[in-house]
Amino acid sequence: MAVLIDPDKMTIKMASQFIGKINQSLATHIFVGGSTVADFATEQLVSVIKKNTHLPIILFPGDVSQITGQADALLFLSLISGRNPEYLIGKQVASVSKLRQMHLEVIPT
């Protein structure tokens, strides 16, 4: 069972307590991502989550700017969401160079 955390809706202040509840649940992994996320919000949130759990953190990004090497994996094709044709190919191509520099497991969906 996964828990999805949207960095736009979860404050850093709330994260530690919320992750404590996840650790006591049946969750097996944590998805992090959202449609429109402020710069560095995903990276900051993943950092806090990492400090408070041993569950794998899988990015569910709405944009290439939400990719952080602090996570354990990335659902790659989730970058395609939306109606903007730039997300069909352009954002995926842009993400490849970033992903090559990281040690993220890339999970095709």
DAURDA-V7662 format. One record per residue. PHI is phi in radians with two decimals (* if undefined). D_LAST is the distance of its C-alpha to the last C-alpha in whole Angstrom. Layout:
# DAURDA-V7662
phi=PHI d_last=D_LAST
phi=PHI d_last=D_LAST
This chain:
# DAURDA-V7662
phi=* d_last=17
phi=-1.95 d_last=15
phi=-2.07 d_last=17
phi=-1.75 d_last=16
phi=-2.03 d_last=19
phi=-1.63 d_last=19
phi=-1.03 d_last=21
phi=-1.35 d_last=23
phi=-1.87 d_last=24
phi=-1.92 d_last=25
phi=-1.42 d_last=28
phi=-1.04 d_last=29
phi=-1.09 d_last=32
phi=-1.39 d_last=30
phi=-1.06 d_last=27
phi=-1.02 d_last=29
phi=-1.15 d_last=31
phi=-1.13 d_last=27
phi=-1.13 d_last=26
phi=-1.02 d_last=29
phi=-1.19 d_last=28
phi=-1.11 d_last=24
phi=-1.06 d_last=26
phi=-1.57 d_last=28
phi=-1.65 d_last=26
phi=-1.54 d_last=23
phi=-1.04 d_last=20
phi=-1.91 d_last=18
phi=-2.83 d_last=16
phi=-2.17 d_last=16
phi=-1.62 d_last=14
phi=-2.26 d_last=16
phi=2.92 d_last=15
phi=-2.90 d_last=17
phi=-1.30 d_last=17
phi=-2.17 d_last=20
phi=-2.07 d_last=21
phi=-1.08 d_last=25
phi=-0.93 d_last=25
phi=1.21 d_last=24
phi=-1.13 d_last=24
phi=-1.13 d_last=20
phi=-1.07 d_last=22
phi=-1.13 d_last=25
phi=-1.16 d_last=23
phi=-1.06 d_last=21
phi=-1.05 d_last=25
phi=-1.16 d_last=26
phi=-1.06 d_last=24
phi=-0.98 d_last=24
phi=-1.26 d_last=27
phi=-2.05 d_last=27
phi=-2.69 d_last=25
phi=-1.87 d_last=24
phi=-1.20 d_last=20
phi=-1.16 d_last=17
phi=-1.91 d_last=16
phi=-2.02 d_last=12
phi=-1.30 d_last=12
phi=-2.20 d_last=11
phi=-1.33 d_last=13
phi=-1.66 d_last=14
phi=-2.82 d_last=16
phi=-1.06 d_last=16
phi=-1.19 d_last=19
phi=-1.60 d_last=17
phi=-1.48 d_last=16
phi=-2.36 d_last=19
phi=-1.26 d_last=19
phi=-1.34 d_last=21
phi=-1.40 d_last=17
phi=-1.65 d_last=16
phi=-2.74 d_last=12
phi=-2.48 d_last=10
phi=-1.45 d_last=6
phi=-1.14 d_last=7
phi=-1.27 d_last=6
phi=-1.14 d_last=7
phi=-1.18 d_last=10
phi=-1.38 d_last=10
phi=-1.02 d_last=12
phi=1.82 d_last=15
phi=-1.76 d_last=18
phi=-1.28 d_last=19
phi=-1.09 d_last=18
phi=-1.04 d_last=19
phi=-1.38 d_last=15
phi=-1.24 d_last=14
phi=-2.37 d_last=15
phi=-0.95 d_last=18
phi=-1.22 d_last=16
phi=-1.18 d_last=13
phi=-1.10 d_last=16
phi=-1.10 d_last=18
phi=-1.32 d_last=15
phi=-1.06 d_last=16
phi=-1.12 d_last=19
phi=-1.17 d_last=19
phi=-1.19 d_last=16
phi=-1.11 d_last=18
phi=-1.51 d_last=21
phi=-1.96 d_last=19
phi=-1.84 d_last=18
phi=-1.49 d_last=15
phi=-1.32 d_last=13
phi=-1.74 d_last=9
phi=-1.84 d_last=6
phi=-1.25 d_last=4
phi=-2.13 d_last=0
